[in-house]
Amino acid sequence: MAKKDSYSDQLAKLDKRITNREFKLLLKPRGLDRHHRITELQVQLEELCQANGLLFTIPETMNSGMRNVYFFDSLDNSLRRNKLILRVRESRKQVWTDDWCEVTFKCRSEDINRAWQLNPLPKSDGAVRVRFKEEIVKDGPIGSIRRLYSHNAIMDQVPVERITSRTLSHMTTVFPGMAEVNLPFEQKLGVVGNKKNKVLEACVTLGNIAFSDKVHAHCEIAIWFHTVGDPMIGELAFAYRVHKSNRKDIDAHRLADEFFKKLQQFFAKDIALGTTKTAMIYGSKE
């Protein structure tokens, strides 16, 4: 029996700090390197939406993008132990890696106030995107929900050569908010699990789900590979922005919660253990 989610049952309003809601479900990797399996997922999603009175819009083309994904931490995972994540994404065109990458610094916690307290903003002259996300994941039996909150700062167009091993102390000059956390600042940062632990990620847009006139969720499948043809895990996700015009659309937010539970029931035999892809890389529960 699914664990009772009092938040969903008693939902009256969204916290005013939330800018995005993202629902994530880990899938077993079997077949996810095959185009026909992705097409099958798309058809199944459309059928599930139709059965629940939701409009699912399929894009004209099934666009996909490739990128390298890896995480930085100290040898004793001090960032992880303090609910912090430092992630790098390098875009790829065929076999080539771009000269620029995306760097994300975030605090993710079940405690919304703890996540909010960290200021993730970097000292940067470039473009920075800030998000305060409510991340909804499966936790326990089919139909369960667990809520995480993440305060994100995303920097685009960072030169790849700047992403090298540095000390935590140096990183406080880039992310001043890190200095407010009790960390071993003398320790060096390195790729979590060593450089061979870089993941190849493929993201495929599956469609859009309309929960109301003002709440439209983008749906995609992200597939992590050890190498091409060797999938590790899949993450089926749908997400939408929360803004002034839809924040009070509580029926739509509740409908999204309920759809996520039905998604778990529909794909029950395909669900993988765990909650997030990051937790899998670290080998520890989120």
GIWOUR-V815045 format. One record per residue. RES is the residue in one letter. SS is DSSP state (2 for helix, 1 for strand, 0 for the rest). NEAR is the number of other C-alpha atoms within 8 Angstrom. D_CENTER is the distance of its C-alpha to the mean C-alpha in Angstrom with 1 decimal. Layout:
<<RES | SS | NEAR | D_CENTER> <RES | SS | NEAR | D_CENTER>>
//
This chain:
<<M | 0 | 5 | 26.4> <A | 0 | 8 | 23.1> <K | 0 | 9 | 22.6> <K | 0 | 5 | 23.6> <D | 0 | 8 | 21.0> <S | 2 | 7 | 23.3> <Y | 2 | 6 | 20.8> <S | 2 | 8 | 20.5> <D | 2 | 6 | 24.2> <Q | 0 | 6 | 25.3> <L | 0 | 10 | 22.8> <A | 0 | 5 | 25.1> <K | 0 | 7 | 22.9> <L | 0 | 9 | 19.5> <D | 0 | 5 | 19.5> <K | 0 | 4 | 20.6> <R | 0 | 5 | 18.1> <I | 0 | 12 | 15.0> <T | 0 | 10 | 14.1> <N | 1 | 12 | 11.1> <R | 1 | 13 | 10.3> <E | 1 | 12 | 7.3> <F | 1 | 11 | 8.5> <K | 1 | 14 | 7.2> <L | 1 | 12 | 10.1> <L | 1 | 15 | 10.9> <L | 1 | 11 | 14.0> <K | 0 | 10 | 16.9> <P | 0 | 10 | 17.3> <R | 0 | 6 | 20.8> <G | 0 | 6 | 21.6> <L | 0 | 11 | 18.3> <D | 0 | 9 | 20.1> <R | 0 | 7 | 22.6> <H | 2 | 7 | 22.7> <H | 2 | 6 | 24.5> <R | 2 | 10 | 21.8> <I | 2 | 9 | 19.2> <T | 2 | 8 | 22.0> <E | 2 | 8 | 22.7> <L | 2 | 8 | 19.2> <Q | 2 | 10 | 19.6> <V | 2 | 8 | 23.1> <Q | 2 | 8 | 22.0> <L | 2 | 9 | 19.5> <E | 2 | 9 | 22.3> <E | 2 | 8 | 24.7> <L | 2 | 10 | 22.6> <C | 2 | 12 | 22.2> <Q | 2 | 10 | 25.9> <A | 2 | 7 | 26.8> <N | 0 | 6 | 25.1> <G | 0 | 6 | 26.6> <L | 0 | 10 | 23.5> <L | 1 | 9 | 23.6> <F | 1 | 12 | 21.4> <T | 1 | 7 | 22.0> <I | 0 | 7 | 21.8> <P | 0 | 8 | 21.6> <E | 0 | 4 | 24.8> <T | 0 | 4 | 23.2> <M | 0 | 8 | 20.2> <N | 0 | 6 | 18.7> <S | 1 | 8 | 16.7> <G | 1 | 9 | 15.7> <M | 1 | 12 | 15.8> <R | 1 | 12 | 14.5> <N | 1 | 13 | 14.8> <V | 1 | 12 | 12.1> <Y | 1 | 12 | 13.4> <F | 1 | 10 | 13.4> <F | 1 | 12 | 16.5> <D | 1 | 15 | 18.2> <S | 0 | 12 | 21.8> <L | 0 | 9 | 23.7> <D | 0 | 5 | 23.5> <N | 0 | 8 | 19.7> <S | 2 | 11 | 20.7> <L | 2 | 12 | 17.5> <R | 2 | 9 | 15.7> <R | 2 | 7 | 18.6> <N | 0 | 7 | 18.3> <K | 0 | 9 | 14.6> <L | 1 | 11 | 13.9> <I | 1 | 14 | 11.5> <L | 1 | 12 | 12.9> <R | 1 | 11 | 11.1> <V | 1 | 13 | 13.0> <R | 1 | 11 | 12.5> <E | 1 | 13 | 15.8> <S | 1 | 12 | 16.6> <R | 1 | 12 | 19.2> <K | 1 | 8 | 22.1> <Q | 0 | 5 | 23.6> <V | 0 | 5 | 24.5> <W | 1 | 6 | 24.3> <T | 1 | 9 | 21.7> <D | 1 | 10 | 21.8> <D | 1 | 6 | 23.5> <W | 1 | 11 | 20.7> <C | 1 | 14 | 17.2> <E | 1 | 12 | 14.2> <V | 1 | 12 | 13.8> <T | 1 | 12 | 11.2> <F | 1 | 12 | 12.6> <K | 1 | 12 | 11.2> <C | 1 | 15 | 12.5> <R | 1 | 12 | 10.6> <S | 1 | 11 | 13.2> <E | 0 | 8 | 14.6> <D | 0 | 8 | 17.3> <I | 2 | 9 | 16.5> <N | 2 | 6 | 19.4> <R | 2 | 8 | 18.5> <A | 2 | 14 | 15.1> <W | 2 | 11 | 17.1> <Q | 2 | 6 | 20.0> <L | 0 | 10 | 18.4> <N | 0 | 9 | 19.0> <P | 0 | 14 | 16.5> <L | 0 | 10 | 18.6> <P | 0 | 8 | 20.1> <K | 0 | 8 | 23.7> <S | 0 | 7 | 23.3> <D | 0 | 4 | 25.5> <G | 0 | 7 | 22.8> <A | 0 | 7 | 20.4> <V | 1 | 10 | 17.6> <R | 1 | 8 | 14.9> <V | 1 | 9 | 14.2> <R | 1 | 11 | 11.7> <F | 1 | 13 | 12.1> <K | 1 | 13 | 9.4> <E | 1 | 12 | 10.2> <E | 1 | 12 | 7.6> <I | 1 | 12 | 9.8> <V | 1 | 13 | 10.0> <K | 0 | 14 | 13.2> <D | 0 | 9 | 15.5> <G | 0 | 7 | 18.9> <P | 0 | 9 | 20.9> <I | 0 | 11 | 20.1> <G | 0 | 13 | 19.5> <S | 0 | 13 | 18.2> <I | 0 | 11 | 15.5> <R | 1 | 8 | 13.9> <R | 1 | 9 | 12.6> <L | 1 | 13 | 10.7> <Y | 1 | 15 | 11.0> <S | 1 | 15 | 9.6> <H | 1 | 16 | 11.9> <N | 1 | 14 | 10.8> <A | 1 | 14 | 13.3> <I | 1 | 11 | 12.6> <M | 1 | 12 | 15.8> <D | 1 | 11 | 16.8> <Q | 1 | 8 | 19.9> <V | 1 | 10 | 20.2> <P | 1 | 9 | 22.9> <V | 2 | 10 | 21.9> <E | 2 | 5 | 25.0> <R | 2 | 6 | 23.9> <I | 0 | 6 | 21.1> <T | 0 | 6 | 23.5> <S | 0 | 7 | 24.2> <R | 0 | 9 | 25.1> <T | 1 | 11 | 25.9> <L | 2 | 14 | 23.9> <S | 2 | 10 | 26.8> <H | 2 | 8 | 26.4> <M | 2 | 11 | 22.7> <T | 2 | 11 | 24.0> <T | 2 | 8 | 25.9> <V | 2 | 9 | 22.7> <F | 0 | 12 | 20.6> <P | 2 | 14 | 23.5> <G | 2 | 11 | 21.4> <M | 2 | 11 | 21.0> <A | 2 | 10 | 24.8> <E | 2 | 6 | 24.7> <V | 0 | 7 | 23.1> <N | 0 | 5 | 25.4> <L | 0 | 8 | 24.5> <P | 0 | 7 | 26.9> <F | 0 | 7 | 27.0> <E | 0 | 7 | 29.5> <Q | 0 | 10 | 27.2> <K | 1 | 10 | 25.8> <L | 0 | 12 | 22.2> <G | 1 | 12 | 21.4> <V | 1 | 12 | 18.9> <V | 0 | 12 | 17.5> <G | 0 | 8 | 19.7> <N | 0 | 8 | 21.7> <K | 2 | 7 | 21.5> <K | 2 | 5 | 21.8> <N | 2 | 9 | 18.4> <K | 0 | 11 | 16.7> <V | 1 | 11 | 14.6> <L | 1 | 13 | 15.3> <E | 1 | 12 | 12.5> <A | 1 | 11 | 13.6> <C | 1 | 11 | 11.8> <V | 1 | 11 | 14.1> <T | 1 | 12 | 14.5> <L | 1 | 11 | 16.1> <G | 1 | 12 | 17.3> <N | 1 | 11 | 17.2> <I | 1 | 13 | 17.9> <A | 1 | 11 | 20.3> <F | 0 | 14 | 20.4> <S | 0 | 7 | 23.1> <D | 0 | 6 | 24.7> <K | 0 | 8 | 22.3> <V | 0 | 11 | 19.0> <H | 1 | 11 | 17.7> <A | 1 | 12 | 14.2> <H | 1 | 11 | 12.9> <C | 1 | 13 | 12.3> <E | 1 | 12 | 11.2> <I | 1 | 12 | 11.1> <A | 1 | 12 | 9.5> <I | 1 | 14 | 12.1> <W | 1 | 12 | 12.6> <F | 1 | 13 | 16.3> <H | 1 | 10 | 18.7> <T | 1 | 8 | 20.8> <V | 0 | 7 | 21.5> <G | 0 | 6 | 22.5> <D | 1 | 8 | 21.1> <P | 1 | 15 | 17.7> <M | 1 | 10 | 16.1> <I | 1 | 13 | 13.4> <G | 1 | 14 | 11.8> <E | 1 | 12 | 8.7> <L | 1 | 12 | 10.1> <A | 1 | 12 | 8.2> <F | 1 | 11 | 10.0> <A | 1 | 11 | 9.5> <Y | 1 | 11 | 12.3> <R | 1 | 9 | 13.8> <V | 0 | 10 | 16.1> <H | 0 | 7 | 19.3> <K | 0 | 6 | 23.0> <S | 0 | 6 | 24.0> <N | 0 | 9 | 21.6> <R | 0 | 10 | 20.9> <K | 0 | 8 | 23.9> <D | 0 | 8 | 23.3> <I | 2 | 11 | 22.8> <D | 2 | 6 | 23.9> <A | 2 | 10 | 21.1> <H | 2 | 9 | 18.4> <R | 2 | 10 | 20.2> <L | 2 | 9 | 20.5> <A | 2 | 9 | 16.7> <D | 2 | 9 | 16.6> <E | 2 | 8 | 19.5> <F | 2 | 8 | 18.2> <F | 2 | 10 | 15.1> <K | 2 | 12 | 17.9> <K | 2 | 9 | 19.9> <L | 2 | 9 | 17.2> <Q | 2 | 13 | 17.3> <Q | 2 | 9 | 21.0> <F | 2 | 7 | 21.2> <F | 0 | 8 | 19.2> <A | 2 | 8 | 20.5> <K | 2 | 4 | 22.1> <D | 2 | 7 | 19.1> <I | 1 | 11 | 16.6> <A | 0 | 8 | 15.8> <L | 0 | 5 | 16.2> <G | 0 | 9 | 13.5> <T | 0 | 13 | 10.5> <T | 0 | 10 | 7.5> <K | 2 | 9 | 7.9> <T | 2 | 7 | 8.6> <A | 2 | 12 | 11.3> <M | 2 | 10 | 12.8> <I | 2 | 8 | 13.4> <Y | 2 | 8 | 15.0> <G | 0 | 6 | 16.8> <S | 0 | 6 | 16.4> <K | 0 | 7 | 15.0> <E | 0 | 6 | 12.2>>
//
